[in-house]
Amino acid sequence: MPWTEGVEAREWHLRGRVQGVGFRPFTYRLAHRLGLAGWVRNHGGWLQVFAQGDPQRLASYGEKLLEEAPPLARPRIAASQARVPRPIEGFHILGSECSDRGHVHVPPDQFVCDDCLAELRDPTARRHGYPFINCTQCGPRYSILDALPWDRSQTAMAGFALCPACRAEYRDPLDRRFHAQPLACPDCGPVLSFTGPGATTRGNAEALELAGRALAQGGILAVRSVGGYHLACDARDGAAVDALRQRKRRPHKPLAVLFPEAGEDGLAAVARHCEIDAPAAEALQDPARPIVLLPQSARSELATGIAPGLDRVGALLPGNPLHHLLAEAVDGPLVLTSANLGGDPLIHERATLETELGDCLDGVLDHDRPIRRPVDDSVVQVVAGHARPLRLARGIAPLELGLPWSVDCPVLAVGGHLKNTVALAWDERVVVSPHVGDLEAPRSLDAFRATIDTLEALYGVRARSLIADRHPDYASTRWAADAGLPSVTVGHHRAHASALAGEVDPEGDWLMFVWDGFGLGDDGRLWGGETFTGRPGHWRRAAHLRPFRIPGTGKASEQPWRSARGLRWTLGEGPSGADDALLHQAWERGVNSLETTSIGRLFDAAAGLCGLLRQASFEGQAAQWLESVANVPGRADALPLHADESGGLVIDWAPLVPMLGDGRRPVAERAGAFHAALAASIVALARRLGQRTGIRRVGLTGGVFQNRRLAELAVRQLAEAGFEPVLPARLPVNDGGLAFGQVIEATAP
């Protein structure tokens, strides 16, 4: 009988996220379990799998490649075809071939899995208490990657030679660490060190003990994590929190808090300080381990300086073994905020840390695993029952999305000026980078350029044209103009609208509310309260906020009283005092006072009229404080709608001014009425435009809709009115989604 009788063979090509997720070991173990022979080979961006054996088992193998794929994998079968059986015994993992680079999928950094966490806490295990424990299902990826395919020699772990025990695990196809590229143990891997006053101690247990002791005594430490340094202190120690704020020159911006993962569901420590519903619990325990904005409970013992003026706390669970060990060593919540100054990128190099933040620190908990590129923490909040990203970073980005159409040649969208990300698009794919930051910060342009270089190098795709924001003064726009490639510009708010449409349905019609701070409009004015109808590439401006001029426009976001003056003076009120009179004269002449339709600046004005603050110390502070104090009524009258000279509709803010300035009413009531009036105006405007166009799907996007109270009120009332309200789900509603929207808007047919 020939050996091929009763034997069939098949070959599969698998694409998607099959790199850095243990997919090759999975194919081996699956074939071993089903008694099949064959091999798997990595081709840079895709896998080639050949298997042969009993026909029924072979068919089962093809189904299970998708059904039982590793949790972090996102495979799809691009091709499957019958082959001629070959004289092969056993199943083999063949060497990688670097081909077809444009189909690679770069894996983001991953949290520590349950198996490794159990081992971390097992006193009998070889890696007990080891802060760099990992396997094929967890550990660093993007932050240590030099190039694809995902092989140890192309990561920051290449300099750590495996000890015999680790080498045996790495080579054993039935071990969960088979081909785990960041594999390490206390004998051969990275090591912690602690630098305190005048001395450095090297050793994992010793360094952790000294760091825990310093934190318990009120110290402020720099802690090197997966993607860079964080600043840490005891979150219950008011003096330590105040000292951190003073040393970092960060008076009000909220600080994130790391909680130990405790209790049966892992959330007991968070629940002692924050209110957690089901979507929030899911977000906290997501593999990305993002910072989740949660309402702070009345029973919380966190220091009052954690988030002054706000009713929410940025909470996160440990996302890597070092954070688990550190939180457990302190046995309580820790401030864990990015080590940087202002809006600078996250610091990931020791020399930069000592230069910029050395005076802030009582010690440094460091390690010797190189960080190839910094990755900040992702941030999400639950809005209308779903966790939605505010910052794309560790565990989420690079974020890969599909295009509904194919682009002719690779194109790079360079995003905006604040909360910058970039997006690389080719064929029918778009990759959105991790959060870069605000490009006005000193080190941000270097990070911006490095991010572009990283995306192009890792994906093997070189952009041949550029897309930028229309504002000529944005650093990203200036870079694109000087880059020597063909480029186009896209209107800021059209890009926002296309980002949401591109995520959900770029070929359908929308009523799209785009409300944010500032962006250059088609008419050269500063827009920010726009409503469009249509679809990507074909947006029509159908409505906007009544314009007003702000004295000293360049300082408006830092000084809310300027926007408040702009509203009052636009209504004909005069100045109050000699200093005010000089400013008013300049305003009347149009000196340093630009006209805007910005809802973001309307929020600033409302905070100023309510007397909440005079000087903001971080972007969006006035609006966040207004949201936190607001006692929002269920219903309110919509603001008046007028027609402009082009037939569009204008939302008139005038009735808000006397209400907001009425000191006889509680601030919470005034702030709540402001939110309710805006939500009612969204519904009223949707009704008017819906009658004209027949469109029932309403998009809400732009930085203003980071406001959870306004967004949820608008969503509920729109749904009650028979509309389909939509918020971004995978992209930030703020400028972090702008680059993706630029791609959609500029390439739309």
Legacy VTK file of the C-alpha trace (Angstrom):
# vtk DataFile Version 3.0
C-alpha trace
ASCII
DATASET POLYDATA
POINTS 749 float
0.000 0.000 0.000
1.517 3.413 -0.917
2.171 5.657 2.083
-0.011 8.385 0.574
-3.189 6.299 0.660
-5.678 7.948 3.010
-3.404 10.983 3.376
-4.359 14.448 2.201
-2.330 17.664 2.357
-3.311 21.322 2.468
-1.556 24.672 2.634
-2.896 27.809 4.335
-1.736 31.412 4.146
-2.740 33.293 7.291
-2.668 37.055 7.599
-3.734 39.486 10.308
-2.177 39.652 13.755
-0.121 36.470 13.759
3.182 37.977 14.881
4.285 38.092 18.500
1.219 36.260 19.757
2.473 32.655 19.909
0.787 31.605 16.692
3.588 29.402 15.329
3.811 27.365 18.576
0.019 27.130 18.521
0.040 25.624 15.010
2.674 23.127 16.168
0.757 22.028 19.269
-2.492 21.790 17.314
-0.859 19.577 14.662
0.734 17.445 17.387
-2.649 16.988 19.062
-4.343 15.956 15.802
-1.500 13.698 14.677
-0.641 15.729 11.580
2.732 16.232 9.918
3.934 19.379 8.210
5.492 22.747 8.936
4.868 26.449 9.563
6.979 29.322 8.272
6.918 33.037 9.024
7.033 35.263 5.943
7.432 38.591 7.722
3.816 39.632 7.678
2.013 36.339 7.190
2.273 32.638 7.977
2.518 29.719 5.594
1.194 26.477 7.096
1.480 23.078 5.451
-0.134 20.014 7.045
-0.980 16.502 5.964
-2.662 13.454 7.403
-6.126 11.978 7.884
-8.625 14.028 5.803
-11.072 14.574 8.675
-8.327 15.663 11.045
-6.910 17.919 8.356
-10.292 19.598 7.908
-10.565 20.007 11.675
-7.093 21.539 11.732
-8.120 24.218 9.232
-11.167 25.143 11.324
-9.283 25.238 14.605
-6.586 27.540 13.189
-9.193 30.263 13.619
-11.491 28.863 16.302
-8.754 28.081 18.848
-6.247 30.801 17.924
-4.290 32.356 20.820
-6.240 35.095 22.643
-4.020 37.893 21.344
-4.107 36.704 17.716
-6.400 38.113 15.042
-5.839 35.664 12.149
-7.649 35.406 8.861
-7.154 32.807 6.141
-6.058 34.566 2.973
-5.643 31.357 0.959
-6.262 27.646 1.373
-5.534 25.021 -1.241
-4.956 21.294 -1.552
-1.382 20.093 -1.970
0.375 16.851 -2.846
1.434 14.886 0.284
5.162 14.836 0.997
7.385 12.377 2.859
7.464 14.383 6.103
7.551 13.078 9.653
6.380 15.250 12.499
5.583 18.944 12.459
8.319 21.590 12.211
8.752 25.322 12.674
10.945 26.487 9.806
13.143 29.569 9.774
11.543 32.906 8.980
11.699 34.497 5.570
11.577 38.296 5.317
9.257 38.784 2.374
6.108 40.755 1.627
6.808 43.363 4.304
3.696 45.380 3.480
1.523 42.715 5.117
3.172 42.726 8.545
1.120 43.368 11.673
3.105 44.898 14.525
2.031 43.573 17.946
1.414 46.111 20.743
2.837 45.555 24.227
0.805 43.123 26.310
-0.043 42.710 29.997
1.131 39.803 32.151
-1.112 36.778 31.604
-2.774 34.721 34.353
-0.344 31.811 33.987
2.700 34.038 34.387
1.057 35.949 37.228
0.416 32.702 39.115
4.029 31.707 38.569
5.202 35.144 39.710
3.458 34.560 43.051
4.458 30.901 43.481
7.360 30.621 45.973
8.356 27.264 44.465
8.591 28.569 40.880
11.873 29.408 39.199
10.582 32.869 38.293
8.973 33.641 41.634
9.051 37.420 42.104
10.842 37.961 38.788
9.759 41.381 37.396
10.333 40.445 33.730
8.375 37.192 33.560
6.568 36.587 30.245
5.465 33.933 27.755
4.078 33.814 24.221
0.810 35.329 25.458
2.189 38.315 27.327
5.068 40.715 27.728
6.648 43.601 25.808
6.335 43.747 22.028
6.314 47.114 20.220
8.527 48.818 22.804
11.391 46.303 22.331
11.000 45.524 18.639
13.787 46.345 16.187
12.313 44.745 13.071
9.971 42.041 11.889
9.639 39.061 11.697
9.175 38.653 15.443
12.410 36.854 16.309
14.528 37.334 19.429
17.497 38.490 17.364
15.404 41.444 16.201
14.390 42.645 19.658
16.037 44.415 22.566
16.443 40.969 24.157
19.117 39.959 21.638
21.842 40.955 24.112
20.573 38.587 26.818
21.875 35.065 26.169
19.436 32.405 27.340
20.524 30.178 30.210
20.206 26.381 29.706
16.837 26.217 31.469
15.330 29.062 29.418
16.863 27.673 26.228
15.153 24.354 26.870
11.774 26.086 27.300
12.357 28.198 24.192
13.048 25.087 22.101
10.270 22.875 23.478
7.248 23.148 21.163
4.935 21.914 23.923
6.065 24.568 26.407
4.093 27.808 26.639
7.397 29.685 26.298
8.289 28.046 23.013
9.657 30.888 20.884
8.649 33.515 23.473
11.051 36.153 22.205
11.288 38.290 25.414
11.951 35.099 27.443
14.086 35.646 30.538
14.659 34.493 34.102
16.687 35.710 37.116
19.748 33.824 35.831
19.913 35.267 32.316
17.546 38.193 31.936
17.225 41.844 32.806
17.814 42.932 36.406
16.399 45.711 38.556
18.510 48.323 40.270
17.645 50.988 42.812
19.473 54.269 43.125
18.935 56.138 46.343
20.884 58.898 48.052
24.516 58.219 47.199
24.264 54.512 46.318
22.995 52.049 43.704
21.846 48.544 44.581
21.556 45.898 41.856
19.289 42.886 42.329
15.581 42.274 41.831
14.459 41.558 45.392
16.811 44.119 46.943
15.816 46.893 44.545
12.100 46.236 45.053
12.488 46.215 48.828
14.327 49.551 48.819
11.814 51.109 46.423
8.870 49.938 48.530
10.487 51.299 51.663
11.138 54.676 50.023
7.534 54.928 48.808
6.173 53.999 52.240
8.263 56.794 53.742
6.758 59.414 51.437
9.412 59.329 48.732
8.969 60.216 45.082
10.520 57.694 42.709
11.080 57.301 39.012
10.114 53.771 37.983
11.214 52.421 34.621
8.348 50.470 33.103
7.797 48.728 29.762
7.698 51.867 27.650
9.460 54.482 29.768
9.677 56.068 33.193
6.807 56.916 35.536
6.870 59.055 38.646
5.457 57.245 41.663
4.445 58.042 45.213
1.915 56.803 47.787
-1.478 57.973 46.505
-2.838 58.211 50.071
-0.016 60.466 51.281
-1.162 64.055 50.769
2.263 65.504 51.513
3.948 63.220 48.970
1.350 64.034 46.303
1.711 67.765 46.953
5.496 67.472 46.807
5.298 65.613 43.483
3.080 68.347 42.046
5.389 71.076 43.266
8.551 69.408 41.990
7.035 68.501 38.614
5.394 71.933 38.291
2.002 70.319 37.698
-0.447 72.137 39.985
-3.790 70.733 38.803
-3.591 68.170 36.009
-4.938 64.858 37.345
-2.546 62.074 38.319
-3.164 58.428 37.412
-3.365 55.885 40.234
-2.131 52.280 40.099
-4.123 49.874 42.272
-3.045 46.381 43.344
-5.002 43.663 41.564
-6.685 42.183 44.608
-9.757 40.148 45.494
-11.501 37.400 43.573
-12.307 39.644 40.620
-9.115 41.675 40.876
-11.007 44.912 41.473
-11.345 45.046 45.247
-8.625 47.677 45.699
-10.102 49.939 43.013
-13.616 49.515 44.409
-12.508 50.934 47.779
-11.906 54.278 46.105
-13.929 54.401 42.876
-17.363 53.552 41.539
-17.169 50.676 39.037
-19.912 49.488 36.708
-19.716 46.517 34.331
-18.225 48.390 31.321
-15.650 50.037 33.584
-14.692 46.684 35.114
-14.225 45.238 31.645
-12.083 48.212 30.608
-9.884 47.967 33.712
-9.209 44.283 33.056
-8.728 44.627 29.316
-5.384 43.171 28.106
-4.250 46.720 27.255
-4.560 47.634 30.967
-5.407 51.268 30.171
-5.989 54.130 32.550
-9.772 54.235 33.035
-11.515 57.416 34.196
-13.796 56.465 37.099
-16.047 58.425 39.464
-14.338 58.779 42.832
-16.420 57.406 45.690
-17.192 59.227 48.917
-15.353 56.517 50.874
-12.081 57.060 48.991
-8.929 57.625 51.028
-6.893 58.964 48.122
-5.115 62.244 48.707
-7.201 65.268 47.736
-4.423 66.400 45.427
-4.827 63.427 43.070
-7.383 65.178 40.838
-8.201 68.645 42.229
-11.449 70.124 40.972
-12.528 66.872 39.326
-14.955 64.154 40.336
-13.118 61.345 38.561
-9.860 59.460 39.000
-7.652 57.863 36.357
-7.343 54.290 37.672
-5.324 51.410 36.278
-4.465 47.867 37.245
-0.907 46.541 36.915
-0.076 45.878 33.285
3.306 44.232 33.777
4.958 42.096 36.472
7.031 44.960 37.880
3.894 46.995 38.580
2.297 43.973 40.257
5.284 43.540 42.533
5.591 47.227 43.328
1.901 47.703 44.147
1.930 44.599 46.344
5.122 45.736 48.087
3.430 49.002 49.082
0.082 47.244 49.647
-1.915 50.196 48.405
-2.563 52.608 45.558
0.345 54.436 43.963
0.435 57.577 41.889
1.881 56.492 38.569
2.197 59.455 36.241
4.260 59.831 33.082
7.784 61.077 33.686
7.901 64.231 31.594
7.575 67.987 31.847
4.509 69.727 30.470
3.338 68.088 27.270
6.732 66.536 26.496
6.884 62.884 25.393
7.429 60.182 27.978
11.077 59.969 29.079
12.662 56.572 28.416
16.384 57.307 28.725
18.190 57.620 32.071
20.298 60.602 30.998
17.205 62.599 30.000
15.486 61.642 33.249
18.370 62.951 35.325
18.670 66.143 33.287
14.978 67.066 33.265
13.590 65.502 36.448
16.602 64.714 38.627
15.635 67.365 41.161
12.184 65.782 41.542
13.378 62.390 42.695
14.170 60.630 45.940
15.205 57.492 44.062
15.096 55.594 40.772
13.887 52.012 40.299
15.537 51.057 37.017
16.330 48.022 34.871
18.685 47.135 32.031
16.252 45.954 29.342
16.566 48.495 26.496
13.470 50.426 25.415
13.564 50.880 21.663
10.729 53.419 21.640
8.722 55.064 24.424
5.081 54.070 24.840
2.814 55.999 27.198
-0.266 54.608 28.965
-3.523 54.344 27.050
-6.495 56.243 28.491
-10.177 55.328 28.105
-13.467 56.389 29.606
-16.888 54.790 29.593
-19.428 56.866 27.671
-22.937 55.647 26.863
-22.110 52.147 28.099
-18.904 51.602 26.127
-15.229 52.164 26.904
-13.871 54.677 24.398
-10.214 55.663 23.992
-8.968 59.140 24.811
-5.317 58.269 24.181
-3.984 55.479 21.962
-0.818 54.037 23.440
0.425 50.945 25.299
-1.541 47.804 24.553
-3.699 49.418 21.846
-1.378 51.105 19.374
-0.145 50.750 16.717
-3.847 50.521 15.863
-4.626 48.829 12.551
-7.814 49.712 10.693
-9.165 48.884 7.271
-9.835 51.258 4.401
-13.110 50.936 2.490
-11.172 51.664 -0.675
-7.614 51.151 -1.854
-5.112 54.015 -1.978
-3.027 54.354 -5.118
0.290 54.771 -3.299
1.418 54.780 0.349
0.432 57.990 2.112
1.272 59.423 5.532
-1.150 61.651 7.447
0.659 63.768 10.034
-2.280 64.693 12.282
-2.714 67.896 14.230
-0.760 69.968 16.720
-2.109 68.707 20.044
-2.560 65.055 21.063
-0.723 64.189 17.878
-0.728 60.784 16.232
0.265 59.944 12.660
-1.282 57.424 10.281
0.372 55.387 7.524
-1.946 54.077 4.796
-1.300 51.712 1.893
-3.444 49.344 -0.141
-6.550 48.921 2.041
-4.824 49.357 5.411
-4.262 52.223 7.832
-1.993 52.069 10.878
-2.457 54.767 13.513
0.623 55.381 15.646
0.776 55.486 19.419
0.211 58.872 21.046
3.021 61.325 20.275
1.805 64.330 22.285
1.650 68.088 21.886
4.041 69.254 19.190
4.743 72.574 20.883
6.722 70.775 23.596
10.549 70.838 23.333
11.199 67.126 22.642
7.965 66.424 20.791
9.176 67.031 17.249
11.972 64.513 17.747
9.390 61.974 18.935
7.126 62.890 16.005
9.887 62.237 13.465
10.966 59.053 15.245
7.403 57.726 15.201
7.156 58.269 11.456
10.492 56.527 10.895
9.400 53.637 13.128
6.119 53.004 11.300
7.724 53.074 7.886
10.597 50.820 8.973
8.542 48.217 10.842
5.868 47.891 8.164
8.321 48.136 5.284
6.220 50.868 3.652
7.631 54.227 2.573
5.138 57.065 2.153
5.143 58.717 -1.256
2.760 61.552 -0.369
1.602 63.418 2.737
-1.624 64.747 4.223
-1.597 67.575 6.774
-3.938 69.932 8.590
-4.844 73.159 6.805
-3.485 75.345 9.622
-0.093 76.659 8.404
1.287 77.174 11.921
0.886 73.600 13.102
4.293 71.972 13.550
3.048 68.871 11.728
1.885 70.989 8.770
5.221 72.803 8.581
7.062 69.465 8.690
4.945 68.143 5.811
5.598 71.288 3.758
9.363 70.843 4.205
9.500 67.063 3.727
10.032 67.156 -0.031
7.043 64.937 -0.876
3.787 65.817 -2.639
1.293 66.916 0.001
-2.287 68.065 0.432
-4.017 69.758 3.341
-7.373 68.849 4.858
-9.705 71.005 6.910
-9.450 70.229 10.624
-13.140 69.621 11.205
-13.662 67.749 7.972
-10.931 65.358 9.148
-12.719 64.939 12.498
-15.974 64.159 10.685
-14.269 61.689 8.357
-12.517 59.942 11.250
-15.843 58.948 12.794
-17.455 58.172 9.456
-14.393 56.155 8.410
-14.537 54.077 11.570
-18.240 53.249 11.168
-19.510 53.811 7.620
-17.613 56.087 5.237
-19.984 55.528 2.332
-23.248 56.454 4.057
-24.692 59.899 4.788
-24.335 61.594 8.167
-25.407 64.528 10.287
-22.039 65.188 11.907
-21.537 67.460 14.914
-17.859 68.448 15.157
-17.325 70.441 18.349
-13.846 71.208 19.651
-11.456 73.958 20.723
-9.894 75.543 17.668
-9.280 74.546 14.070
-8.853 76.555 10.894
-12.040 76.640 8.876
-12.660 76.952 5.162
-13.242 80.704 5.521
-10.003 81.356 7.438
-11.813 81.713 10.761
-11.240 79.566 13.832
-14.015 76.988 13.750
-15.053 74.691 16.567
-18.850 74.420 16.654
-19.673 72.942 13.247
-22.347 70.635 11.930
-21.876 68.927 8.575
-24.112 66.851 6.364
-22.850 64.346 3.828
-19.960 61.904 3.824
-16.141 61.891 3.566
-14.910 64.013 0.688
-18.356 65.592 0.343
-19.108 67.382 3.606
-21.386 70.432 3.563
-21.268 72.868 6.465
-24.905 73.044 7.504
-24.705 74.827 10.883
-22.322 76.447 13.337
-22.158 78.312 16.625
-22.720 82.053 16.569
-19.259 83.610 16.184
-17.671 85.715 18.904
-14.295 87.420 19.186
-11.936 86.658 22.051
-9.514 89.309 23.362
-5.980 87.932 23.327
-7.047 84.844 21.373
-3.668 83.136 21.736
-4.100 82.975 25.507
-7.778 81.991 25.465
-7.302 78.333 26.385
-5.168 79.304 29.411
-7.341 82.178 30.662
-11.067 81.385 30.533
-12.014 84.926 31.530
-10.955 86.076 28.043
-13.641 83.955 26.395
-16.158 85.218 28.955
-15.217 88.810 28.050
-15.640 87.945 24.368
-19.238 86.825 24.937
-20.162 89.854 27.040
-18.559 92.362 24.709
-20.105 90.755 21.631
-23.492 91.373 23.288
-22.619 95.043 23.771
-21.551 95.103 27.404
-18.745 97.490 28.267
-15.483 96.986 30.146
-15.270 96.885 33.942
-12.249 98.880 35.097
-9.261 100.679 33.578
-7.279 97.569 32.672
-10.369 96.073 31.108
-10.938 99.254 29.142
-7.535 99.010 27.430
-8.186 95.402 26.506
-11.656 96.328 25.279
-10.232 99.054 23.038
-7.840 96.564 21.460
-10.700 94.114 21.057
-12.868 96.727 19.317
-10.065 97.422 16.843
-9.590 93.705 16.222
-6.079 93.689 17.663
-5.077 90.153 18.712
-8.725 89.118 18.824
-9.892 86.533 16.345
-13.440 85.475 15.660
-14.386 81.899 16.453
-17.318 79.495 16.414
-15.681 77.267 19.032
-17.823 75.311 21.491
-14.609 74.563 23.397
-14.070 78.258 24.008
-17.769 78.562 24.878
-17.091 76.041 27.674
-14.152 78.184 28.818
-16.412 81.217 28.841
-19.007 79.353 30.891
-16.376 78.361 33.458
-15.178 81.957 33.565
-18.685 83.368 34.016
-19.297 80.847 36.811
-16.080 81.982 38.518
-14.543 78.494 38.575
-10.999 79.522 37.692
-9.078 82.426 36.222
-5.912 80.677 35.034
-5.828 77.146 33.618
-2.675 75.081 34.128
-3.488 72.354 31.584
-5.400 72.076 28.328
-9.125 71.558 28.843
-9.049 72.303 32.579
-11.886 74.838 32.534
-14.234 72.508 30.667
-13.351 69.561 32.912
-13.977 71.534 36.083
-17.291 72.775 34.685
-18.340 69.208 33.888
-17.358 67.989 37.351
-19.481 70.524 39.238
-22.495 70.315 36.912
-25.796 69.109 38.278
-27.402 68.401 34.918
-31.206 68.589 34.691
-32.954 66.082 32.510
-34.426 68.613 30.103
-33.774 72.180 28.984
-34.816 74.529 26.240
-32.684 74.525 23.121
-30.788 77.643 22.177
-32.298 79.740 19.372
-31.473 78.753 15.788
-31.087 81.457 13.145
-30.302 81.314 9.439
-27.041 82.812 8.190
-26.427 84.502 4.842
-25.661 81.179 3.138
-28.784 79.433 4.377
-27.019 77.520 7.106
-28.229 77.469 10.701
-26.595 79.329 13.594
-26.803 78.272 17.247
-27.171 81.473 19.285
-25.407 81.320 22.641
-26.749 84.720 23.801
-29.356 83.371 26.300
-26.606 81.550 28.186
-24.691 84.648 29.236
-27.107 86.125 31.812
-27.845 82.658 33.212
-24.177 81.767 33.641
-23.356 85.131 35.196
-26.222 85.015 37.691
-24.385 84.733 41.011
-27.643 84.165 42.882
-27.872 80.663 41.426
-25.576 77.848 42.619
-22.647 77.142 40.324
-23.683 73.479 39.986
-27.099 74.548 38.744
-25.685 77.016 36.218
-23.128 74.507 34.949
-25.836 71.845 34.649
-28.180 74.155 32.762
-25.351 74.975 30.344
-24.778 71.281 29.543
-28.503 70.629 29.200
-29.000 73.571 26.837
-26.239 72.339 24.537
-27.658 68.814 24.466
-31.135 70.146 23.683
-29.654 72.281 20.917
-28.025 69.220 19.337
-31.407 67.501 19.198
-33.200 70.599 17.889
-30.603 71.085 15.175
-30.728 67.395 14.248
-34.508 67.671 13.871
-34.210 70.670 11.534
-31.468 69.150 9.409
-33.090 65.724 9.465
-36.269 67.219 8.018
-34.249 68.830 5.240
-32.081 65.841 4.356
-33.848 62.724 5.610
-30.650 61.671 7.395
-31.224 59.994 10.762
-27.677 59.004 11.728
-25.986 61.607 13.932
-22.257 61.593 14.664
-20.761 63.336 17.700
-17.037 64.011 17.461
-14.340 66.524 18.371
-12.698 67.182 21.731
-15.826 68.691 23.313
-17.435 65.247 23.296
-14.798 64.015 25.715
-17.324 65.579 28.107
-19.170 62.516 29.355
-22.157 64.433 30.734
-22.824 66.241 27.474
-22.190 63.196 25.284
-24.481 60.889 27.261
-27.230 63.488 27.503
-27.085 64.083 23.754
-26.989 60.367 22.927
-30.001 59.612 25.092
-32.098 62.498 23.795
-31.177 61.866 20.164
-32.222 58.228 20.499
-35.498 59.280 22.114
-36.088 61.591 19.153
-35.676 58.716 16.697
-32.112 59.344 15.580
-29.166 56.948 15.548
-26.462 58.640 17.666
-22.865 57.492 17.104
-19.663 58.185 19.042
-16.172 56.944 18.125
-15.405 53.529 19.597
-11.869 52.645 18.465
-10.393 56.104 17.877
-10.154 59.063 20.243
-12.897 61.631 19.800
-10.183 64.280 20.210
-7.272 65.139 17.905
-5.765 61.694 18.499
-8.069 60.445 15.730
-7.338 63.309 13.360
-4.632 61.557 11.279
-6.964 58.664 10.456
-9.642 61.167 9.462
-7.162 62.961 7.211
-6.545 59.701 5.353
-10.265 59.048 4.918
-11.084 62.605 3.845
-8.173 63.001 1.416
-8.562 59.615 -0.277
-12.368 59.416 -0.429
-13.695 58.845 -3.961
LINES 1 750
749 0 1 2 3 4 5 6 7 8 9 10 11 12 13 14 15 16 17 18 19 20 21 22 23 24 25 26 27 28 29 30 31 32 33 34 35 36 37 38 39 40 41 42 43 44 45 46 47 48 49 50 51 52 53 54 55 56 57 58 59 60 61 62 63 64 65 66 67 68 69 70 71 72 73 74 75 76 77 78 79 80 81 82 83 84 85 86 87 88 89 90 91 92 93 94 95 96 97 98 99 100 101 102 103 104 105 106 107 108 109 110 111 112 113 114 115 116 117 118 119 120 121 122 123 124 125 126 127 128 129 130 131 132 133 134 135 136 137 138 139 140 141 142 143 144 145 146 147 148 149 150 151 152 153 154 155 156 157 158 159 160 161 162 163 164 165 166 167 168 169 170 171 172 173 174 175 176 177 178 179 180 181 182 183 184 185 186 187 188 189 190 191 192 193 194 195 196 197 198 199 200 201 202 203 204 205 206 207 208 209 210 211 212 213 214 215 216 217 218 219 220 221 222 223 224 225 226 227 228 229 230 231 232 233 234 235 236 237 238 239 240 241 242 243 244 245 246 247 248 249 250 251 252 253 254 255 256 257 258 259 260 261 262 263 264 265 266 267 268 269 270 271 272 273 274 275 276 277 278 279 280 281 282 283 284 285 286 287 288 289 290 291 292 293 294 295 296 297 298 299 300 301 302 303 304 305 306 307 308 309 310 311 312 313 314 315 316 317 318 319 320 321 322 323 324 325 326 327 328 329 330 331 332 333 334 335 336 337 338 339 340 341 342 343 344 345 346 347 348 349 350 351 352 353 354 355 356 357 358 359 360 361 362 363 364 365 366 367 368 369 370 371 372 373 374 375 376 377 378 379 380 381 382 383 384 385 386 387 388 389 390 391 392 393 394 395 396 397 398 399 400 401 402 403 404 405 406 407 408 409 410 411 412 413 414 415 416 417 418 419 420 421 422 423 424 425 426 427 428 429 430 431 432 433 434 435 436 437 438 439 440 441 442 443 444 445 446 447 448 449 450 451 452 453 454 455 456 457 458 459 460 461 462 463 464 465 466 467 468 469 470 471 472 473 474 475 476 477 478 479 480 481 482 483 484 485 486 487 488 489 490 491 492 493 494 495 496 497 498 499 500 501 502 503 504 505 506 507 508 509 510 511 512 513 514 515 516 517 518 519 520 521 522 523 524 525 526 527 528 529 530 531 532 533 534 535 536 537 538 539 540 541 542 543 544 545 546 547 548 549 550 551 552 553 554 555 556 557 558 559 560 561 562 563 564 565 566 567 568 569 570 571 572 573 574 575 576 577 578 579 580 581 582 583 584 585 586 587 588 589 590 591 592 593 594 595 596 597 598 599 600 601 602 603 604 605 606 607 608 609 610 611 612 613 614 615 616 617 618 619 620 621 622 623 624 625 626 627 628 629 630 631 632 633 634 635 636 637 638 639 640 641 642 643 644 645 646 647 648 649 650 651 652 653 654 655 656 657 658 659 660 661 662 663 664 665 666 667 668 669 670 671 672 673 674 675 676 677 678 679 680 681 682 683 684 685 686 687 688 689 690 691 692 693 694 695 696 697 698 699 700 701 702 703 704 705 706 707 708 709 710 711 712 713 714 715 716 717 718 719 720 721 722 723 724 725 726 727 728 729 730 731 732 733 734 735 736 737 738 739 740 741 742 743 744 745 746 747 748
